[in-house]
Amino acid sequence: MSEPLQREWHFYIDDMIGFCAKVLEYTRHLDENSFGASGVNYDAALRNMELIGEAATHIPDQVRSRHPEIAWRKVIATRNRLIHGYLGIDNDVLWSIVQTDIPQLLQQLRQIKRTWADPA
């Protein structure tokens, strides 16, 4: 059996950008209370937050160390908490992530993409 092809790390950055954009789109017209009660939008946003963390696990350590502005360990730890439901999921914390962390992460990831897309 052949080994699976390894994707280049920058494709995972693209994935993370797309997942961040989806979280923001799914929550765009919501406030904190309607987010928690939204059903499909809530589930879709959570799933994309999980995928952000999963994609982050595929970014090589040398790339992560060149971009310490991103809280890589926090992104991955959030994924783990969401996937495994550690101690339940706190909607206040999730809403804070959606409102503050995801927009900031999206901006940082776009900057990384600009950096490797235009290395000059």
N, C-alpha and C positions, 0 to 999 in steps of 0.2 A: 504494500500500500504506500503510495507516495505521500510525502508531507504536504500539508496545506501551504499555499503561497503566502508569504509574508507581505503585508501591505506596508508601504512606506508611511512613516509617522505623520507626514503632513496631511495624508488623507483622513487621519483621525482628528486632526485639527479642523478640517472641513466638516467632518461629522459633528463635532462639538459645536461649531458655529450654527449648523442647521438645527441641532437639538435645542440650543439656547433660543434661537429665533422662534421655534415652535412653542416653547414654554411661554414666551412673551406674547405670542399670538393667542394662545389658548386662554390667557389670563387678562388680556388687554381690557376688556370691558367689565371686569369683575372687581369687587372690593373684597376685603378679607372674609367677611361673612358669606358672601355669595360664592367665593372660591371654595370654601369648605363644604358648601351645600350643592355644588355644581355638578356632581356626578361625573359625567363624561369628561368635562374640561379638567376637573381635579385629577381624575385617573390619567388622562393624557399628559398633563403637566408633570405628574409624578413619574410616569414612565420615561419621559424625555429627560428628567433630572437623573434617573437611574442610568440612562444611556450616556449622558454627559460623563458621569463617573466611570462607566465601563470603558468608554473611548480613552479617557485620561490614563487608564492603566496601560495603554499601549504606546504612550509617549515615552521615548527612551529617557533614562536618567540624565544623560548629558544635555538633552534638550530642556528638560525640566530645570536643571541647574542654571541654564542660560536665561531662564525666564522665572526668576523667583517672585516676580510680581503676582504670579498666579499661585493660589494656595492649593497646589496639586493634592497634597495629602488630605486636605479638607474636602475637596471635590470628590475624591475617591471614598473617603470615610462617609460622606453623605450618601453616596450610592449604596454602600454597604448597609447603612442604617435603614434606608428605604427598602432595599431588597429583602433584608432579613427581619424587618419590623422590630428592631431592637427597642425595647421599652415603649412601644407604640410610636405613633407619628404625631408630633406636636404641630398643629396647624398654624400657630403663631410663628413658629420657627420657619416652617415652610413658606409662609407668606412673606416673611422677611427675606428669605433666600430669593423668592421670585421678584420682589420689589428692589432689592439692593444688589445681591450677589450675582444674579444671572445677567442683568444689564452690564455690570462691571466686567464680568467674565467674558461676555460677548465682545465688548470693546477690546479687551486684552488679547483675545484670540484673533480678532481681526488684525490687530497690530502685529502679532506673530506672523500671520499669513502674509501681510504686506512685507515684512522683513525678509522672509525666505523667498517670496515671489519676486522681490526686487532687491537682490543682495548688494546693490551698489552703494 
